[in-house]
Amino acid sequence: MKQTDEKKKILVVDDEANLRHMLQVVLGKQGYVVDVAADGAEALRMAQDTPYAFILCDIRMPVVDGPEFLRRSIASGLAGTIIMMSAYGTVDTAIECMKMGAYDYISKPFKNDEIILVLKKAEERERLTQENLRLREDIEREYSFSSIIGKNARMREIFSLIKKVCDFKTSVLVLGESGTGKELIARAIHYNSNRKQGPFVAVNCGAIPENLLESELFGHVKGAFTDAVADKAGLFEQADSGTLFLDEIGEMPLFLQVKLLRVLQEGEIRPVGASSSKKIDVRIVSATSRDLAKEIASGGFREDLFYRINVFCVNVPPLRERMEDIPLLADHFLHKYSALLGKNDVRLSSAFLTSLLDYDWPGNVRELENCIERGLVLCEENVIDVECLPEKLRQQRGSSGSTGIPVDNLSLKRAAELLERDYICKALERTGGNRTHAAKILEISLRALLYKIKEYGLE
């Protein structure tokens, strides 16, 4: 049976033959496929064999009544949204059934439009539930470790480390230049942890005015200040049972650093203007592009807070230190924006890719992503060529020359291999042919280096 049919399939459970027949006719006209059962025992047997989207179940029936049918259905893990039908005097029982897991109840006698409206509301709820599940699956897939692009040895080491820390509440500090993907690392930690069902809340501590940041983080109560017309939950409270990402924490003012330290020590927050504190369960991931050691020395950052947030440190390398990832990232962004912009079968010219490898990327991965998106917008045919480069890349291309990579129909895979070969040659030159020392510089094992030397014909 097709999935669309399963979603429309309904089981009506009632000991009144006239009601069963009436609902079968009325709901059949609405496009539903309707089966009927005279009691809960018969309904259980039918529900075990057929996946019903909705079950309309009377409360008072012989053999197995409605509440018992509901209990057994839930215990058996039977699919379907259960709606109870209650006659006069059984409303309290119907409410108890909702506490047990029924979606809703409708009182007898009911009009045809009433039962149709209840079913349409239940359909909409199921649609939203399935949509939310798909969105969560998409998010978890996007932020899985396999989706973070990088073959660089340092990046692989980072993936290995954060996998170990994911399921612990340990505070994580992510360091790196702007655009290196610090928030991507934070989201990967959250969506691969046992907190992934909880919220992920991100805030840029440098983007919110200082006088509003305390209220934004910790919330406030009505009347705490002039514009506080109602209680407001802060970001800490919104992130309860999940993860709070404090981006650019190095820009947090000192008076708030004291309050944050107390939250980390006590596990509780006090909204602005409140007379009591609230317990919270939040995992903190912080990030900064600043040198916090210098900030501590100059008095701009508290040393005790630094040690609280820096239990586990991840230092993301800039893109210029992992050039072998550029072809992989470029290919990833090409596919991403090709789909978004509706431009299929577009490729990067070898000259364009060579220019990417010539550039030192001060804006890191974010700048590269913008460059690829821009190229897709500007390209008129199915090839992104050098004329689609931003001005500063074109200028560098003209002044710095080529990396020596050939430009004859070059593939991304081949470009990565050529860059890797070039790195190995330079490392061997720098070490005077000392392979052990060269392997250390390249951050690979000696065995891997020997294999690559043979593979690239460098013996």
C-alpha positions as CSV (number, residue, x, y, z in Angstrom):
1,M,0.0,0.0,0.0
2,K,1.3,3.5,-0.8
3,Q,2.3,5.8,1.9
4,T,-0.3,8.4,0.9
5,D,-3.1,5.7,1.3
6,E,-1.7,4.8,4.8
7,K,-2.0,8.4,5.9
8,K,-5.7,8.4,4.9
9,K,-6.6,5.1,6.6
10,I,-8.9,5.3,9.6
11,L,-10.2,2.7,12.1
12,V,-13.5,3.4,13.8
13,V,-14.0,1.5,17.0
14,D,-17.6,1.6,18.5
15,D,-20.1,-1.0,19.7
16,E,-23.0,0.9,18.0
17,A,-23.5,-0.4,14.5
18,N,-25.4,2.7,13.3
19,L,-22.5,5.0,14.4
20,R,-19.9,2.8,12.7
21,H,-21.9,2.9,9.5
22,M,-22.5,6.7,9.6
23,L,-18.8,7.4,10.2
24,Q,-17.8,5.0,7.4
25,V,-20.1,6.9,4.9
26,V,-19.2,10.5,6.1
27,L,-15.5,10.0,6.3
28,G,-15.4,8.0,3.0
29,K,-16.8,11.0,1.3
30,Q,-13.9,13.0,2.7
31,G,-11.4,10.7,1.0
32,Y,-10.5,8.5,3.9
33,V,-10.4,4.7,3.7
34,V,-12.4,3.6,6.8
35,D,-12.4,0.2,8.6
36,V,-14.6,-0.5,11.6
37,A,-14.4,-2.7,14.7
38,A,-17.1,-3.4,17.3
39,D,-14.9,-3.5,20.4
40,G,-11.3,-2.9,21.6
41,A,-10.2,-6.5,21.2
42,E,-11.1,-6.7,17.5
43,A,-9.5,-3.2,17.0
44,L,-6.2,-4.4,18.5
45,R,-6.1,-7.3,16.2
46,M,-6.8,-5.1,13.2
47,A,-4.3,-2.4,14.2
48,Q,-1.5,-5.0,14.6
49,D,-2.0,-6.0,10.9
50,T,-2.8,-2.6,9.4
51,P,-1.0,0.8,10.0
52,Y,-3.8,3.3,10.6
53,A,-3.1,7.0,10.5
54,F,-6.1,7.7,12.9
55,I,-8.2,5.7,15.2
56,L,-11.6,6.9,16.5
57,C,-12.3,5.0,19.6
58,D,-15.4,4.9,21.9
59,I,-14.8,4.9,25.6
60,R,-17.6,2.5,26.8
61,M,-17.5,-0.9,24.9
62,P,-17.8,-4.5,25.8
63,V,-14.8,-7.0,26.0
64,V,-12.1,-4.3,25.9
65,D,-13.2,-0.7,26.5
66,G,-11.6,2.5,25.1
67,P,-9.1,3.3,28.0
68,E,-7.9,-0.4,28.0
69,F,-7.5,-0.3,24.2
70,L,-5.5,2.9,24.5
71,R,-3.2,1.4,27.1
72,R,-2.5,-1.7,25.1
73,S,-2.0,0.3,21.9
74,I,0.6,2.5,23.5
75,A,2.3,-0.5,25.2
76,S,2.4,-2.3,21.9
77,G,3.9,0.7,20.0
78,L,1.0,0.7,17.5
79,A,1.2,3.6,15.1
80,G,-1.7,6.0,14.7
81,T,-3.2,9.1,16.3
82,I,-6.0,8.0,18.7
83,I,-9.1,10.2,19.2
84,M,-11.5,9.2,21.9
85,M,-15.3,9.4,21.5
86,S,-17.1,10.1,24.8
87,A,-20.8,10.0,25.6
88,Y,-22.4,12.0,28.3
89,G,-20.8,11.3,31.7
90,T,-17.4,10.0,30.3
91,V,-15.7,13.4,29.7
92,D,-13.5,13.0,32.7
93,T,-12.4,9.6,31.5
94,A,-11.7,11.1,28.1
95,I,-9.4,13.7,29.7
96,E,-7.6,10.9,31.5
97,C,-7.1,9.2,28.2
98,M,-5.5,12.3,26.8
99,K,-3.1,12.3,29.7
100,M,-2.3,8.7,28.8
101,G,-1.5,9.6,25.2
102,A,-4.7,10.1,23.2
103,Y,-4.6,13.1,20.9
104,D,-8.1,14.5,21.6
105,Y,-11.6,13.6,22.3
106,I,-15.0,14.5,20.9
107,S,-18.3,14.4,22.8
108,K,-21.3,12.4,21.5
109,P,-23.6,13.3,19.9
110,F,-21.4,15.2,17.5
111,K,-22.1,16.9,14.1
112,N,-20.4,15.6,11.0
113,D,-18.4,18.8,10.6
114,E,-17.0,18.5,14.2
115,I,-15.4,15.1,13.6
116,I,-14.0,16.2,10.2
117,L,-12.5,19.3,11.9
118,V,-10.9,17.2,14.6
119,L,-9.4,14.9,12.0
120,K,-8.1,17.8,9.9
121,K,-6.4,19.3,13.0
122,A,-4.9,15.9,13.7
123,E,-3.7,15.6,10.1
124,E,-2.1,19.1,10.3
125,R,-0.4,18.1,13.6
126,E,1.0,15.0,12.0
127,R,2.2,16.9,9.0
128,L,4.0,19.4,11.2
129,T,5.5,16.6,13.3
130,Q,6.8,14.8,10.2
131,E,8.2,18.1,8.8
132,N,10.0,18.8,12.1
133,L,11.5,15.3,12.1
134,R,12.7,15.8,8.5
135,L,14.2,19.2,9.4
136,R,15.9,17.8,12.4
137,E,17.3,14.9,10.4
138,D,18.5,17.4,7.7
139,I,20.2,19.5,10.4
140,E,21.8,16.5,12.1
141,R,23.0,15.3,8.7
142,E,24.4,18.7,7.8
143,Y,26.3,19.0,11.1
144,S,27.5,15.4,11.2
145,F,31.3,14.9,11.3
146,S,31.2,13.4,7.8
147,S,29.7,16.7,6.5
148,I,32.6,18.8,7.8
149,I,35.0,19.1,4.9
150,G,38.7,18.5,5.6
151,K,41.4,16.0,4.8
152,N,44.1,18.2,6.5
153,A,45.8,16.3,9.3
154,R,45.0,19.0,11.9
155,M,41.3,19.0,10.9
156,R,41.1,15.2,11.2
157,E,42.7,15.5,14.6
158,I,40.0,18.1,15.6
159,F,37.2,15.7,14.5
160,S,38.7,12.9,16.5
161,L,39.0,15.1,19.6
162,I,35.5,16.6,19.5
163,K,33.9,13.1,19.0
164,K,35.4,12.2,22.4
165,V,34.0,15.3,24.2
166,C,30.5,15.4,22.6
167,D,28.6,13.5,25.2
168,F,30.1,15.3,28.2
169,K,28.9,18.6,29.6
170,T,32.5,19.8,29.6
171,S,32.9,23.4,28.5
172,V,34.6,23.8,25.1
173,L,36.5,26.8,23.8
174,V,36.9,27.1,20.0
175,L,39.7,29.4,18.9
176,G,40.4,30.5,15.3
177,E,40.4,33.4,12.9
178,S,37.1,34.9,11.7
179,G,35.6,32.7,9.0
180,T,37.3,29.4,9.9
181,G,34.1,27.7,10.9
182,K,34.0,28.0,14.7
183,E,30.2,27.9,14.8
184,L,30.2,24.8,12.5
185,I,32.4,23.1,15.1
186,A,30.0,24.1,17.9
187,R,27.0,22.9,16.0
188,A,28.7,19.6,15.2
189,I,29.4,19.1,19.0
190,H,25.8,19.7,19.8
191,Y,24.1,17.6,17.0
192,N,26.4,14.7,17.7
193,S,25.9,14.7,21.5
194,N,23.2,13.3,23.8
195,R,21.8,16.8,23.9
196,K,20.9,16.9,20.2
197,Q,17.1,16.8,21.1
198,G,17.5,19.9,23.1
199,P,17.9,23.4,21.6
200,F,21.1,24.9,20.1
201,V,21.1,28.6,20.9
202,A,23.8,30.9,19.4
203,V,24.6,34.5,20.4
204,N,27.4,36.9,19.3
205,C,28.5,38.6,22.4
206,G,30.0,41.5,20.4
207,A,26.8,42.1,18.3
208,I,24.5,43.1,21.2
209,P,24.8,46.5,23.0
210,E,26.4,46.2,26.4
211,N,23.3,47.6,28.2
212,L,21.1,44.9,26.6
213,L,23.4,41.9,26.9
214,E,22.6,40.9,30.5
215,S,18.9,40.9,29.8
216,E,19.4,39.0,26.6
217,L,21.5,36.3,28.3
218,F,19.7,35.9,31.6
219,G,16.2,37.3,30.9
220,H,14.3,39.8,33.0
221,V,11.1,40.1,35.1
222,K,8.3,42.5,34.4
223,G,9.1,46.0,35.7
224,A,12.9,45.3,36.0
225,F,13.4,48.4,33.8
226,T,11.3,50.9,31.8
227,D,10.7,48.7,28.7
228,A,10.2,45.5,30.7
229,V,6.5,45.2,30.2
230,A,6.5,41.4,30.7
231,D,8.7,38.6,31.9
232,K,11.2,37.4,29.3
233,A,13.3,34.2,29.2
234,G,16.9,34.8,28.4
235,L,19.1,32.8,26.1
236,F,20.4,30.6,28.9
237,E,16.8,29.6,29.8
238,Q,16.0,29.1,26.1
239,A,19.0,26.7,25.8
240,D,18.0,24.6,28.9
241,S,18.8,20.9,28.3
242,G,20.7,21.9,25.2
243,T,23.8,23.9,24.2
244,L,24.5,27.7,24.4
245,F,27.1,28.9,21.9
246,L,28.8,32.2,23.1
247,D,30.5,33.5,20.0
248,E,33.2,36.2,20.4
249,I,33.2,35.7,24.1
250,G,36.3,37.8,24.2
251,E,34.2,40.9,23.7
252,M,32.0,40.3,26.7
253,P,32.2,43.2,29.2
254,L,33.9,42.4,32.6
255,F,30.7,42.9,34.7
256,L,29.0,40.2,32.7
257,Q,32.0,37.9,32.9
258,V,31.5,37.8,36.7
259,K,27.9,36.8,36.2
260,L,28.8,34.1,33.6
261,L,31.4,32.7,35.9
262,R,28.7,32.3,38.6
263,V,26.4,30.5,36.2
264,L,29.1,28.1,35.3
265,Q,30.0,27.4,38.9
266,E,26.4,27.2,40.3
267,G,24.4,26.0,37.3
268,E,21.7,28.7,37.9
269,I,20.8,32.1,36.5
270,R,19.1,35.1,38.0
271,P,17.0,37.2,35.6
272,V,17.4,41.0,35.8
273,G,15.1,42.3,38.5
274,A,14.3,38.8,40.0
275,S,14.7,38.0,43.7
276,S,15.5,34.4,43.2
277,S,17.6,32.1,40.9
278,K,16.6,29.4,38.5
279,K,18.4,26.1,38.0
280,I,19.4,25.4,34.4
281,D,21.1,22.6,32.5
282,V,23.1,24.1,29.7
283,R,26.3,23.0,28.0
284,I,28.5,26.0,27.1
285,V,30.6,26.2,23.9
286,S,32.5,29.5,23.5
287,A,34.5,30.9,20.6
288,T,36.7,33.8,20.0
289,S,39.2,35.1,17.4
290,R,41.0,37.2,20.1
291,D,44.1,36.2,21.9
292,L,42.6,35.6,25.4
293,A,46.1,35.3,27.0
294,K,46.8,38.9,25.9
295,E,43.3,40.0,27.0
296,I,44.0,38.5,30.5
297,A,47.3,40.3,30.7
298,S,45.8,43.6,29.8
299,G,42.9,43.1,32.3
300,G,40.2,42.7,29.6
301,F,39.3,39.2,30.4
302,R,39.0,37.3,33.7
303,E,41.6,34.6,34.2
304,D,39.2,32.5,36.4
305,L,36.5,32.6,33.7
306,F,39.1,31.6,31.1
307,Y,39.9,28.4,32.9
308,R,36.2,27.7,33.3
309,I,35.4,28.0,29.6
310,N,38.7,26.4,28.5
311,V,38.3,23.0,29.9
312,F,38.6,21.6,26.4
313,C,40.2,23.7,23.7
314,V,39.8,23.4,19.9
315,N,42.1,25.5,17.7
316,V,40.8,25.7,14.2
317,P,43.6,26.4,11.7
318,P,43.2,29.1,9.1
319,L,42.5,28.1,5.5
320,R,46.0,29.1,4.4
321,E,47.4,26.4,6.6
322,R,45.2,23.7,5.1
323,M,45.4,24.5,1.4
324,E,44.8,20.9,0.4
325,D,41.2,21.3,1.6
326,I,40.5,24.1,-0.9
327,P,39.5,21.9,-3.8
328,L,37.2,19.8,-1.5
329,L,35.6,22.9,-0.1
330,A,35.2,24.6,-3.5
331,D,33.5,21.4,-4.8
332,H,31.2,21.3,-1.7
333,F,30.2,25.0,-2.1
334,L,29.8,24.5,-5.9
335,H,27.2,21.8,-5.4
336,K,25.5,23.6,-2.5
337,Y,24.9,26.8,-4.4
338,S,24.3,25.1,-7.8
339,A,21.2,23.6,-6.1
340,L,20.1,26.8,-4.4
341,L,20.6,29.0,-7.6
342,G,19.2,26.4,-10.0
343,K,22.4,26.2,-12.0
344,N,23.2,22.6,-12.8
345,D,26.2,21.0,-14.4
346,V,28.5,24.0,-13.6
347,R,32.2,23.3,-13.1
348,L,35.2,25.3,-12.1
349,S,37.8,26.0,-14.7
350,S,41.3,24.8,-14.0
351,A,42.6,28.4,-14.2
352,F,39.9,29.5,-11.6
353,L,40.9,26.7,-9.3
354,T,44.6,27.6,-9.7
355,S,43.8,31.1,-8.6
356,L,42.0,29.8,-5.5
357,L,45.2,27.9,-4.6
358,D,47.4,31.0,-5.2
359,Y,45.4,33.1,-2.7
360,D,46.1,33.2,1.1
361,W,42.4,33.6,2.1
362,P,42.4,36.2,5.0
363,G,38.6,35.7,5.3
364,N,39.1,31.9,5.5
365,V,36.4,29.4,4.6
366,R,33.6,32.1,4.6
367,E,35.5,34.1,2.0
368,L,36.0,31.0,-0.2
369,E,32.2,30.2,0.1
370,N,31.4,33.8,-1.0
371,C,33.8,33.5,-3.9
372,I,32.2,30.3,-5.2
373,E,28.6,31.7,-4.8
374,R,29.7,34.9,-6.6
375,G,31.2,32.8,-9.4
376,L,28.0,30.9,-9.9
377,V,26.0,34.1,-10.1
378,L,28.3,35.7,-12.7
379,C,29.1,32.7,-14.9
380,E,27.2,32.8,-18.2
381,E,27.9,29.3,-19.4
382,N,28.6,26.1,-17.4
383,V,32.1,27.1,-16.5
384,I,33.2,29.4,-13.7
385,D,36.4,31.0,-15.1
386,V,38.9,33.7,-13.9
387,E,36.7,36.6,-15.0
388,C,34.3,35.6,-12.2
389,L,37.0,36.1,-9.5
390,P,36.7,39.0,-7.1
391,E,38.9,41.9,-7.9
392,K,41.6,41.2,-5.3
393,L,42.0,37.6,-6.5
394,R,42.4,38.8,-10.1
395,Q,45.0,41.3,-9.0
396,Q,46.9,38.7,-7.0
397,R,46.7,36.3,-10.0
398,G,48.3,39.0,-12.2
399,S,51.1,39.8,-9.7
400,S,52.0,36.5,-8.2
401,G,51.9,34.2,-11.3
402,S,51.0,30.5,-11.1
403,T,51.6,27.8,-8.6
404,G,52.9,25.5,-11.4
405,I,49.7,23.5,-11.5
406,P,48.8,22.7,-15.2
407,V,45.6,24.2,-16.5
408,D,44.6,21.5,-19.0
409,N,41.2,20.2,-18.0
410,L,42.2,19.8,-14.3
411,S,39.9,18.0,-12.0
412,L,39.4,18.9,-8.3
413,K,40.8,15.5,-7.3
414,R,43.8,15.9,-9.5
415,A,44.4,19.4,-8.1
416,A,44.4,18.1,-4.5
417,E,46.9,15.4,-5.6
418,L,49.2,17.9,-7.3
419,L,49.1,20.2,-4.2
420,E,49.9,17.3,-1.9
421,R,52.8,16.3,-4.2
422,D,54.1,19.9,-4.1
423,Y,53.9,20.0,-0.3
424,I,55.9,16.8,0.0
425,C,58.6,18.1,-2.4
426,K,58.9,21.3,-0.5
427,A,59.1,19.5,2.9
428,L,61.9,17.2,1.5
429,E,63.8,20.2,0.2
430,R,63.5,22.0,3.5
431,T,64.8,19.0,5.4
432,G,67.6,18.1,3.0
433,G,65.8,14.8,2.1
434,N,65.4,13.8,5.8
435,R,62.1,11.8,5.5
436,T,61.5,11.4,9.2
437,H,61.8,15.2,9.7
438,A,59.7,15.9,6.6
439,A,56.9,13.6,7.9
440,K,56.8,15.6,11.1
441,I,56.5,18.9,9.2
442,L,53.7,17.5,7.0
443,E,52.0,16.1,10.2
444,I,51.7,12.6,8.7
445,S,53.3,9.3,9.7
446,L,56.7,8.2,8.2
447,R,55.0,5.2,6.7
448,A,52.4,7.4,5.0
449,L,55.1,9.7,3.7
450,L,57.0,6.7,2.2
451,Y,53.9,5.5,0.5
452,K,53.2,8.9,-1.0
453,I,56.8,9.3,-2.2
454,K,56.4,6.0,-4.0
455,E,52.9,6.9,-5.3
456,Y,54.0,10.3,-6.7
457,G,57.3,8.9,-8.2
458,L,59.6,11.0,-5.9
459,E,62.0,8.3,-5.0
